[in-house]
Amino acid sequence: MAKKKAWGGRFGERTDRFVEEFTASIPYDVLLYRHDIAGSIAHARMLGKQGILPKAEAEKIVSSLGEILREIESGKVSFDLGQEDIHMAIEQRLIRKVGPVGGKLHTGRSRNDQVAVDLRLYLRDEIDQVRKLLAEIVETLVSRAEEWFGVVLPGYTHVQRAQPILLSHYLLAYREMFVRDADRFAEARRRTNVSPLGAGALAGSTFPLDRVFTARELGMEGVCENSIDAVSDRDFAADFLYACAVTMAHLSRLSEEMVYWSSTEFGFLSLPDALCTGSSIMPQKKNPDVAELIRGKTGRSYGNLLNLLTILKGLPLSYNRDMQEDKEPVFDSARTVKDCLMGATLLLRGMQVNEKRMRAACDDGFLTATDLADYLARKGTPFRKAHEIAGKIVRACEERGKRLKDLSLSELRKFSTAIGEDVRDAISLTHSVRMRKTRGGTGPEAVRARLSVLRKK
């Protein structure tokens, strides 16, 4: 037999089983139980403080909600579809525990402002966890940059070897990305941490609610100033999903390079056995599954963002049941970004680099061609002309199967008489890296200075 609905007074027929199954959100919004109870405790205390409920009744409700929290966490409470959502499930449990007094908890409140505050509280907690994980990956990148200081590898543009860089500089590039991510989540948290409680269904309440009190009880920084916006706003959730999507983009780029760089063709690094898997048919295989799955899961986070934006794009004010669909993409992205941050941090901590292979890749090419052009420019050759000369030298090397450093001085001078004996130092890998001293550059002085600043922070 279907249970009596809290809103059933208007209806003359019982809810169809299909409708119960189709509209129920409790299979997934059960994740909000802690936040729902926290919001209800704050609301109950406010009702007692304002004299809307007798203090004894408010205290009884608060105490019983604490008991329900402990019961849920110990696994003593089960939920079913007839309860619709976690809000109704907890309210029904409360009424069974304390009787009709439990039904007074909903005074001055709607499920519309209730679910809005629950989602905000949930996201606040998730953002705090994500920011801790971002701090860990940032620390790992800085530590490994210090450990591998001085290691040179090819820098790429267009997936072509471009110029030699320090591995430390490369790692710190990802550090910058993840710091921006942390800032993005911090800003999303600021907009999330505002209380909609007291907005009611959409128009506010006839009871003398103290909205500032409930906001303070929940550690929120203010209240939503428009009751219509309070219950229909999901911008904060979109902010969170956008921050997740950008973070996943950065994790995916890092994972992409780990996948390629750990291949036999590159051989720049090796990933720890504990974070790789084998093949069911090829005994020699060591597959970078964690990195590949991070790369693959990025698409989920993009889809979740588009999912929510699509839900919101045509909704009239204020609350619409469509907004029930906001939770699953949020829950999924929160879980995904946390798992992927943990996985990427483990990969960074466990990977080892092949310095000889990286340096050999720098030698096998024309990575110092720009330095040759700069050398000629310092000798007085206009840079555009110097660029042309260096390009002709590279083409000649390719035709003869030689590297820049293989050409004799006489061969080089055929292209420009400005070239002298000092060209050898100018086109060496060591010189190429060392000379890039500008702030933010890959030169050892610049990178060392940056590491020093980061450690002081």
N, C-alpha and C positions, 0 to 999 in steps of 0.2 A: 504494500500500500504506500502510495506517495505521501511524503510528509507534508504537513501544513506549512504553507509559505508565509514568511513574515509580511509579504505584500498581498496575500491572497484574499483580503476582504472584498476587493473589487470584482473578483472572478467567480463565476458560477460553475465552472468546470475545472477539473483537475488538469494540471499540466501534462501534456502528452510526454511519454517517455523519450521520444525522439528529441523534443524540445529541451528536456532536462539534460540529455547527453550533449546536444549541439551547443547549448548555451553555457554549460558548466565550465568554470575556469579552475576549479579546485585541484584538478590533476597537476597543474603547474604553478598556480599562485599560492600553493601551500608554502612555497619558499618565503613568503612574506609573513609567516606567522609571528616571528619575533617583532617585526616592525609594526604589525597590526596591533599586537598587544601593547607595545610601547606607546603607540598613538592613543589607544583606548585608555591606558592608565593616565596619560596626560590630560585627556578629555575628562575623565572621571574626577580627577583632582580639581580641575577647573570648575566642574559642576558643583562640587562641594564647597569650594572657596567662594563661589558666587551665590551660594544659598539656593541654587536651582534644585539641588538634591540635598537632603539632610546629610551632614558630614559623616554620620555613622554609616549611612547607606553607601556613600561615596567610598569610604574606607573599606567597607565590606567588598565592594566591587573591585577595588584596587588589589586587595589581598587575594581574592579569588582569581583574578587575572594572573597574578604571580604563580599561583598554584597550577593554573592551566598551562602556563609556559613550561613549568617543570615537568608536567605530565606529557606534553608533546615531545619535549627533548628526551624523555626517558622511554618513548615509544608506547606509552599507555593509551594514546588517543588514536583512533582510526577515523578516516574521513570517507564520505561517499558523495556521489553525484547529486543526491537530493539536497545537499547543503549548499549547492550552487558555487560558493566561493569561500575563501578562507575567512572572510569577514563574518559571514553568516554562520559558519561552522563554529567559530570561537564564541559568537554571541549565543548560539544554541547551547553550547557547553556551559557557558556562564549561567544561563537561565536554569539549566538542570542542577547546577551546584547551589545557587542562592535563591532560586524561585523568581517570582515576579519582579523583585528588585533588579535582577539582571536585565530585564527589559527596559529599565530606565536609562541604561548606559547610552542608548541611541538618542536621547533627548538633545535637541539642538544640533544633530549631526545627520548627514546623509552618507550613503555609500559612495557618493560622488566625491565628496571632500575626503572621505576616509581612505579610499583607494589611492587618491592623489598623494596624500601624506605618506601612505605606506610605500609607494613607489619611490618617493623622494628619499625616505629614510633608507630604503634598500640601496639605492644608487649611491647615497653618501657613503655607506659602508663599503660598497664595491669599489668606488673611486679611491678610497683610502687604501684598500688592499692593492689595487693596481699601481698606485703611486709608490708603495713600498717595493713592489716588484720592479718597477722602473728604476728606483734608487739602487737596487741590487745589480741590475744589468749595467747601469752607468758605472758603479764602483768596479765591477768586473772588467769593463772596457778600459778604465783608467789603469787598473792594476796590471793588466796584460800589456798595455802600451808602455808602462814603465819596465816591465820584464823584458820586452822585446825591443827596447830602444836601440836604434842603430841598424836594425834589420831593414834592408832595402828590397823593394819589389817593384814590378812594373805598375804604374798607374794607367788606367784605361779610359779612353773616350771612344764612343761608338763600338765598344767591344774590341778595340784595336789598341795595341800597346802604344802608349803616348809619351809619358815621361817617368823617370824613376822617382819614387816617393818612399818615405819611411813608413814601415808597417804601423808604427805608433801613430802617425798622422792619419792613416786610413782608419784605425780603430777609433780615434778621437772624432772622426767625422760622424760615426754612428752615435758616439756619445752626445754630440750636439743634437742629433735627431731625437734621441730619447729624452733629453732635457726639455726640448720643445714639447714633446708629448706630455711630460709631467706638468708643464705649464698649462697645456690645453685641458688636461683633466682637472687641474686646480680651478681653472675658470669655470668649467662645467660644474664643479662642486659648489662654487659660490652661487651660481644661478639655481642649483638644485636645492640648496639649504634654506628654503623659504617655506613657511607654513601656509597651506591652504585650509587648515582646519577652521571651521566657523563659517565657511562659505556656504555650507549646506548643499542643497541640490544644485542651486545656481544663484539664488537671490539673497543669501545671508540667512539670518535667523531672527525670530521674534523674542528669543531668550537673551538675557543680558550676558552674553558670552564674553570672556576675556581672552581674546585671540593672542595677545602678546604673551600672556601667561603660558598658554599651551606651547607657543613657539619656544619660549625660554626653557620650559620643561623638557623639550625635545632637543635642546641645543641648537635650535635654528636661529638664523641671524635676522629674521624679520618675518613679516606676513605678506601674503599676496594681497594687493590693495584693491583688486576688483574681483568680486565673487564669481562673476561669469568666467573671467579668465582663469581664476583659481582652479576650477574644476575641468576646464577644457584645455588648459595648457599642457602640452607634452614637448615643448621646445627643449626643456632640460634633458629629456630622454634622447631627443635627436642629437643634442650636444654630446651626450655620452657616447652614442653610437658613432658619431663622426670622429670623436677622439679615438675610439677603439679602431675604427677603420684606418685612420692615418698611422696609428701605432702598428697595426698589422701590416700596412704597406712597408714600413721600415723593417719590421721583422722579416717580411718576405724577401726584401732586397738582400738583407744579410744572409738569409737562408740560401738564396739563389747562389750567392758567391761561395758559400760553404759547400754546396753540392758540386759546383764546377771545380773549385779549387782543390777539393779532396779527390777528384778523379785522377786516373792514371795520366791523362793527357796534360793536366796542369801539375799535379803533385806538389802543390804549394803547402798543403797542410794535411794532417790526418785527424780524423775524428775518433773519439774514444770508442772502443768496442762495446762498452756498456750502453751506448746511445745509438748503436747501429744494429741492423738485422742482416740475416743471410738469405740465400736463395734456396728454394725447395728442390732445385735441380742442379744449380751451378755451385759447386763447393767453394770456389774461389771468391765468391761475391761478398762484399761488405757494403751494404746499402745504407745511405744517409737518410733513413726513414724519418727521423725526427725533423730534420731540416726540410725534407720534402713535404711532410704533413703541415708544418707551419706555413709553408708556401701555399699549400692547397687550401688550408682553412681560412686564408685571407679572403677568399671569395665569399665565405659565409658572412664575414663581418660586413662586407660591402652590401651583400644582399639584405642583411638585417636593417641597415641604414635606409636603403631604398624601400624596404617593406614598410617601415614606420612612416616615412615621408609620403608614401602613396596612400596609406591609411588616412593621414591627416589632411591631404591636399584638398578634399572636397567637402569636408565636414562643416556644417553650419554650427554656430554657437547654440547651446553650450556643449553639455555632455551628450555623447552618442554611444550606443553599445559597441560600435566599431572599435572604440578605444580599449575594449577588453583585449584586442589583438596587439596591444603595445607591449605586453609583458614577455611573450616568448622570444621575440627578437632581442629584447634587452637582456633577458636571462642568458640566452645563448651567446651573445657577444661578450658578456661579462665573464662567463666561464671560458670561452675560447681565448680571449686576450690574456687572461691570467695563466692558463695552461701553456700558451705559446711563449710568454715571457719567461716562465720557469724553464721551458725546454731550451730556449735560446741561451739563457744564462748558463745552463749546464753544458751546452755545447762549447761556449766560449771558455768556460773554466777548464774543460777537459781536452780541447784541441791542442795539437802540437804543430809547429811550423817547420818547414824544410827550408832553412835559410839559403843553402847552396842552390837549391832548385830555383828559388826566387831570384837570386842574384844572376844565375845563368840565364834566366829569361830576360833580365835587363840587358845582358851583354849581347844576346842573340837578337839583334834588331837595330833600330836607329833612334833609340830613346833620347839620345843627346843631340839630335839634329837641331832642336831649338837652341841649345847651348852654342852650337856652331854658328847659327845665325846671330845670336847675341854677341858672340866673340867678334864677328865681322862688323857688327854695328858699333861695338866699342872701338874698333879700329878706324871708324869714320865712314864706313859704308852705310848708305841709307838702309833702314831695316827692310824695306820692301825688296831692295836689290839683294840684300844679304839673305833674305828668305828664299829668293829665286836661286841663288848660288847654292845654298844648302840643299835645296830640292834637287838640283842637277847632280850634286855629289851623291845623294841618296840613290837616285836613279842609276847612276854609273855603278854604284856598289851592287845594286840588285842585278844588273846585267852581268857583272863579273863574279857574282856569288861571294861578295866580301862584306865585312862589317866596316863601320866607320874607322874603328881603331886599327883595321888591317891596312889602310891606305898609307903609303909612304908620304913624307913631306912633299916630295917632288910631284907626286900624283895630285895631292891636294892643291898645290900652288898652280896647277894647270887651270884651275877654276877661279883662283883669285891670288894675286901677288901679295895681298894684304895678310895672307896666312903665313905665320912664322912657327918657330919651334915650340912656342908656348901654347900652340893649339892642342897639344897632347893633354895637358892639364885641363884645358877648357872643356874638352869633350869626355872627360873621365866621369864615371858614375859618381865617384866621391865628390868631385867638384860640383857636378850638376846639382846634387842634393844640398851640399853645404852652402852654395851661393844663394839659395832661396831663403833669405833671412827676413823677408817682410813678415809683418804680423799676420798670423793665420796661414803662413806658408809651411812647406814641408821641411825646411832646413832644420838641422839639429838644434841650433840656438833658439829658433822660434818654437819648436816643439817642446824643448826642455823648459822654456819660459812658461809655456801654456800648462804643462804638467805641474810646474811649481805653483801656479795660480790655483789650479784645481785642487791640489792637495791642501792649500791653505783654506779653501772653501770648506 
